[in-house]
């Protein structure tokens, strides 16, 4: 089993939602919505052998940590007002 990877989703200064590996210089992808960035990050984590997804809110604080397993189906639950 490989090393676990952490991915972070956060609001970019100039408008987009960033999905990137924690401590990486460049983002893996940039999206119009937070939900799209979360879905992308979950799929990448699953395909890369699992890890932790860290979701930051508009204020930059951690809203949620989600552990992704490589052998599980990815589900996205949107709660009213949570993901933009």
C-alpha positions as CSV (number, residue, x, y, z in Angstrom):
1,X,0.0,0.0,0.0
2,X,1.3,3.4,-1.0
3,X,1.7,6.6,0.9
4,X,-1.5,8.4,1.8
5,X,-2.0,11.7,0.1
6,X,-3.8,14.8,1.5
7,X,-5.7,17.0,-0.9
8,X,-7.0,20.5,-0.1
9,X,-10.0,22.4,-1.5
10,X,-10.1,26.1,-0.9
11,X,-11.2,29.4,-2.4
12,X,-8.6,31.0,-4.6
13,X,-8.0,34.7,-4.1
14,X,-9.2,35.5,-7.6
15,X,-12.4,33.5,-7.6
16,X,-12.0,29.8,-8.4
17,X,-12.1,26.8,-6.1
18,X,-8.7,25.0,-6.0
19,X,-8.1,21.3,-5.7
20,X,-4.5,20.5,-5.0
21,X,-2.2,18.2,-3.2
22,X,-1.3,19.6,0.2
23,X,2.0,21.5,0.1
24,X,2.2,21.4,-3.7
25,X,3.1,24.6,-5.5
26,X,0.6,24.2,-8.4
27,X,-3.1,23.2,-8.2
28,X,-4.3,20.0,-9.8
29,X,-7.4,21.7,-11.0
30,X,-9.5,24.9,-10.5
31,X,-13.3,24.9,-10.6
32,X,-16.1,27.4,-10.6
33,X,-17.8,25.8,-7.6
34,X,-16.7,24.3,-4.3
35,X,-18.8,21.2,-5.0
36,X,-17.0,20.6,-8.4
37,X,-13.6,20.9,-6.7
38,X,-14.7,18.4,-4.0
39,X,-15.9,15.9,-6.5
40,X,-12.6,16.2,-8.5
41,X,-10.5,15.8,-5.3
42,X,-12.4,12.8,-4.1
43,X,-12.0,11.0,-7.5
44,X,-8.3,11.8,-7.6
45,X,-7.8,10.5,-4.1
46,X,-9.6,7.3,-4.8
47,X,-7.6,6.7,-8.0
48,X,-4.3,7.5,-6.2
49,X,-4.8,5.0,-3.4
50,X,-6.8,6.9,-0.8
51,X,-6.0,9.7,1.6
52,X,-7.6,12.7,3.3
53,X,-9.5,15.5,1.8
54,X,-9.4,18.8,3.7
55,X,-12.1,21.3,2.8
56,X,-11.6,25.0,3.7
57,X,-14.4,27.5,3.9
58,X,-14.5,31.1,2.5
59,X,-12.7,32.3,5.6
60,X,-9.8,29.8,5.1
61,X,-10.6,27.7,8.2
62,X,-11.0,24.0,7.9
63,X,-14.7,23.0,7.5
64,X,-14.3,19.3,7.1
65,X,-11.9,16.4,6.8
66,X,-13.0,13.4,4.8
67,X,-11.0,10.1,4.6
68,X,-11.2,8.5,1.1
69,X,-10.6,4.8,0.7
70,X,-9.4,3.4,-2.6
71,X,-11.9,0.6,-2.7
72,X,-15.1,2.6,-2.1
73,X,-17.6,4.3,-4.3
74,X,-17.4,8.0,-4.2
75,X,-20.6,9.8,-2.9
76,X,-21.3,13.5,-2.8
77,X,-23.9,14.8,-0.4
78,X,-24.8,18.4,-0.7
79,X,-26.5,19.9,2.3
80,X,-28.3,23.2,1.7
81,X,-26.0,26.1,2.3
82,X,-22.9,24.0,2.8
83,X,-21.2,23.8,-0.6
84,X,-21.2,26.7,-3.1
